[in-house]
């Protein structure tokens, strides 16, 4: 996923976190906010040290989530910023289960249809 699809600045994270609507499942929390006039969606990922104590584990979760979103890219609306925050059980997920959980949380947030 290109860097233009990522939320990079702390104040942008804080804006989505404070003003956005949240939904969650067992493994991920999703915060979303509409941004009219935006050319494509943007995503921010957060995996804390409490989730995985090693950088390898945290980076693996982020890599799996980015790949899942890349595969779902045609289904995601353009005028949307969202944050995905990993919870501790997400450490045990493989790529297939991660994508399944991301799809589930996106459906809960009414971002994608069934």
Phi and psi in degrees as GROMACS dihedral restraints (atoms count N, CA, C in turn):
[ dihedral_restraints ]
;  ai    aj    ak    al  type     phi  dphi    fc
    3     4     5     6     1   -66.1    20    10
    4     5     6     7     1   156.5    20    10
    6     7     8     9     1   -66.7    20    10
    7     8     9    10     1   -21.8    20    10
    9    10    11    12     1   -68.4    20    10
   10    11    12    13     1   -14.5    20    10
   12    13    14    15     1   -92.1    20    10
   13    14    15    16     1     5.0    20    10
   15    16    17    18     1  -112.2    20    10
   16    17    18    19     1   145.7    20    10
   18    19    20    21     1   -85.4    20    10
   19    20    21    22     1   125.7    20    10
   21    22    23    24     1  -115.6    20    10
   22    23    24    25     1   -32.1    20    10
   24    25    26    27     1   -91.0    20    10
   25    26    27    28     1   146.0    20    10
   27    28    29    30     1   -61.1    20    10
   28    29    30    31     1   -39.9    20    10
   30    31    32    33     1   -66.8    20    10
   31    32    33    34     1   -28.6    20    10
   33    34    35    36     1   -70.5    20    10
   34    35    36    37     1   -41.0    20    10
   36    37    38    39     1   -59.1    20    10
   37    38    39    40     1   -48.0    20    10
   39    40    41    42     1   -62.2    20    10
   40    41    42    43     1   -38.4    20    10
   42    43    44    45     1   -63.6    20    10
   43    44    45    46     1   -47.7    20    10
   45    46    47    48     1   -65.7    20    10
   46    47    48    49     1   -40.5    20    10
   48    49    50    51     1   -64.7    20    10
   49    50    51    52     1   -42.5    20    10
   51    52    53    54     1   -84.0    20    10
   52    53    54    55     1   -35.1    20    10
   54    55    56    57     1   -99.9    20    10
   55    56    57    58     1   -14.5    20    10
   57    58    59    60     1   -82.6    20    10
   58    59    60    61     1   165.0    20    10
   60    61    62    63     1   -92.6    20    10
   61    62    63    64     1   139.3    20    10
   63    64    65    66     1  -118.4    20    10
   64    65    66    67     1   145.9    20    10
   66    67    68    69     1  -138.2    20    10
   67    68    69    70     1   159.8    20    10
   69    70    71    72     1  -151.7    20    10
   70    71    72    73     1   155.6    20    10
   72    73    74    75     1  -126.2    20    10
   73    74    75    76     1  -166.7    20    10
   75    76    77    78     1   -63.6    20    10
   76    77    78    79     1   -31.0    20    10
   78    79    80    81     1  -106.6    20    10
   79    80    81    82     1   -24.5    20    10
   81    82    83    84     1  -140.5    20    10
   82    83    84    85     1   149.9    20    10
   84    85    86    87     1  -114.5    20    10
   85    86    87    88     1   137.0    20    10
   87    88    89    90     1  -120.3    20    10
   88    89    90    91     1   124.5    20    10
   90    91    92    93     1  -109.9    20    10
   91    92    93    94     1   133.8    20    10
   93    94    95    96     1  -136.2    20    10
   94    95    96    97     1   148.9    20    10
   96    97    98    99     1  -150.3    20    10
   97    98    99   100     1   140.9    20    10
   99   100   101   102     1   -81.2    20    10
  100   101   102   103     1   141.1    20    10
  102   103   104   105     1  -130.7    20    10
  103   104   105   106     1    85.3    20    10
  105   106   107   108     1   -57.6    20    10
  106   107   108   109     1   141.3    20    10
  108   109   110   111     1    87.6    20    10
  109   110   111   112     1    -1.5    20    10
  111   112   113   114     1   -79.1    20    10
  112   113   114   115     1   141.1    20    10
  114   115   116   117     1   -75.1    20    10
  115   116   117   118     1   -31.6    20    10
  117   118   119   120     1  -153.6    20    10
  118   119   120   121     1   162.5    20    10
  120   121   122   123     1   -66.8    20    10
  121   122   123   124     1   158.2    20    10
  123   124   125   126     1  -131.5    20    10
  124   125   126   127     1   146.5    20    10
  126   127   128   129     1  -131.8    20    10
  127   128   129   130     1   143.6    20    10
  129   130   131   132     1  -121.2    20    10
  130   131   132   133     1   139.7    20    10
  132   133   134   135     1  -116.7    20    10
  133   134   135   136     1   141.5    20    10
  135   136   137   138     1  -137.8    20    10
  136   137   138   139     1   123.1    20    10
  138   139   140   141     1  -131.8    20    10
  139   140   141   142     1   107.3    20    10
  141   142   143   144     1   -78.1    20    10
  142   143   144   145     1   166.5    20    10
  144   145   146   147     1   -68.0    20    10
  145   146   147   148     1   -22.7    20    10
  147   148   149   150     1   -72.0    20    10
  148   149   150   151     1   -23.7    20    10
  150   151   152   153     1   -72.5    20    10
  151   152   153   154     1   -50.4    20    10
  153   154   155   156     1  -141.9    20    10
  154   155   156   157     1   128.3    20    10
  156   157   158   159     1   -75.4    20    10
  157   158   159   160     1   -14.7    20    10
  159   160   161   162     1  -107.5    20    10
  160   161   162   163     1   146.4    20    10
  162   163   164   165     1   -63.5    20    10
  163   164   165   166     1   -33.0    20    10
  165   166   167   168     1   -60.2    20    10
  166   167   168   169     1   -45.4    20    10
  168   169   170   171     1   -65.3    20    10
  169   170   171   172     1   -43.6    20    10
  171   172   173   174     1   -64.8    20    10
  172   173   174   175     1   -43.3    20    10
  174   175   176   177     1   -66.6    20    10
  175   176   177   178     1   -34.0    20    10
  177   178   179   180     1   -64.4    20    10
  178   179   180   181     1   -44.0    20    10
  180   181   182   183     1   -60.6    20    10
  181   182   183   184     1   -46.6    20    10
  183   184   185   186     1   -62.8    20    10
  184   185   186   187     1   -39.3    20    10
  186   187   188   189     1   -64.1    20    10
  187   188   189   190     1   -43.5    20    10
  189   190   191   192     1   -63.5    20    10
  190   191   192   193     1   -42.2    20    10
  192   193   194   195     1   -66.6    20    10
  193   194   195   196     1   -44.5    20    10
  195   196   197   198     1   -60.5    20    10
  196   197   198   199     1   -42.2    20    10
  198   199   200   201     1   -65.3    20    10
  199   200   201   202     1   -39.3    20    10
  201   202   203   204     1   -62.1    20    10
  202   203   204   205     1   -43.4    20    10
  204   205   206   207     1   -68.2    20    10
  205   206   207   208     1   -34.2    20    10
  207   208   209   210     1   -62.9    20    10
  208   209   210   211     1   -40.0    20    10
  210   211   212   213     1   -70.3    20    10
  211   212   213   214     1   -27.5    20    10
  213   214   215   216     1   -93.7    20    10
  214   215   216   217     1     0.9    20    10
  216   217   218   219     1   -49.5    20    10
  217   218   219   220     1   -44.4    20    10
  219   220   221   222     1   -63.3    20    10
  220   221   222   223     1   -23.6    20    10
  222   223   224   225     1   -89.8    20    10
  223   224   225   226     1   -10.3    20    10
  225   226   227   228     1   -89.8    20    10
  226   227   228   229     1   134.3    20    10
  228   229   230   231     1   -70.4    20    10
  229   230   231   232     1   150.0    20    10
  231   232   233   234     1   -74.6    20    10
  232   233   234   235     1   -38.2    20    10
  234   235   236   237     1   -90.6    20    10
  235   236   237   238     1    58.2    20    10
  237   238   239   240     1  -148.9    20    10
  238   239   240   241     1   135.7    20    10
  240   241   242   243     1  -111.9    20    10
  241   242   243   244     1   137.8    20    10
  243   244   245   246     1  -146.6    20    10
  244   245   246   247     1   152.6    20    10
  246   247   248   249     1  -112.0    20    10
  247   248   249   250     1   139.8    20    10
  249   250   251   252     1  -120.0    20    10
  250   251   252   253     1   121.1    20    10
  252   253   254   255     1  -112.2    20    10
  253   254   255   256     1   124.8    20    10
  255   256   257   258     1   -81.5    20    10
  256   257   258   259     1   142.5    20    10
  258   259   260   261     1  -104.8    20    10
  259   260   261   262     1   166.7    20    10
  261   262   263   264     1   -55.1    20    10
  262   263   264   265     1   -41.6    20    10
  264   265   266   267     1   -63.0    20    10
  265   266   267   268     1   -16.3    20    10
  267   268   269   270     1   -68.1    20    10
  268   269   270   271     1   -13.6    20    10
  270   271   272   273     1   -63.4    20    10
  271   272   273   274     1   -33.4    20    10
  273   274   275   276     1   -85.1    20    10
  274   275   276   277     1    -3.5    20    10
  276   277   278   279     1   -81.7    20    10
  277   278   279   280     1   143.6    20    10
  279   280   281   282     1   -91.9    20    10
  280   281   282   283     1  -176.6    20    10
  282   283   284   285     1   -60.9    20    10
  283   284   285   286     1   -44.6    20    10
  285   286   287   288     1   -63.0    20    10
  286   287   288   289     1   -46.2    20    10
  288   289   290   291     1   -67.2    20    10
  289   290   291   292     1   -35.1    20    10
  291   292   293   294     1   -62.3    20    10
  292   293   294   295     1   -47.0    20    10
  294   295   296   297     1   -62.0    20    10
  295   296   297   298     1   -41.5    20    10
  297   298   299   300     1   -60.6    20    10
  298   299   300   301     1   -42.1    20    10
  300   301   302   303     1   -70.3    20    10
  301   302   303   304     1   -37.1    20    10
  303   304   305   306     1   -64.8    20    10
  304   305   306   307     1   -44.3    20    10
  306   307   308   309     1   -60.1    20    10
  307   308   309   310     1   -42.6    20    10
  309   310   311   312     1   -61.0    20    10
  310   311   312   313     1   -47.0    20    10
  312   313   314   315     1   -69.6    20    10
  313   314   315   316     1   -32.7    20    10
  315   316   317   318     1   -67.8    20    10
  316   317   318   319     1   -34.6    20    10
  318   319   320   321     1   -69.5    20    10
  319   320   321   322     1   -38.6    20    10
  321   322   323   324     1   -60.7    20    10
  322   323   324   325     1   -37.6    20    10
  324   325   326   327     1   -82.5    20    10
  325   326   327   328     1     2.6    20    10
  327   328   329   330     1    58.8    20    10
  328   329   330   331     1    33.2    20    10
  330   331   332   333     1   -85.8    20    10
  331   332   333   334     1   -39.1    20    10
  333   334   335   336     1  -122.1    20    10
  334   335   336   337     1   157.1    20    10
  336   337   338   339     1   -93.1    20    10
  337   338   339   340     1   167.8    20    10
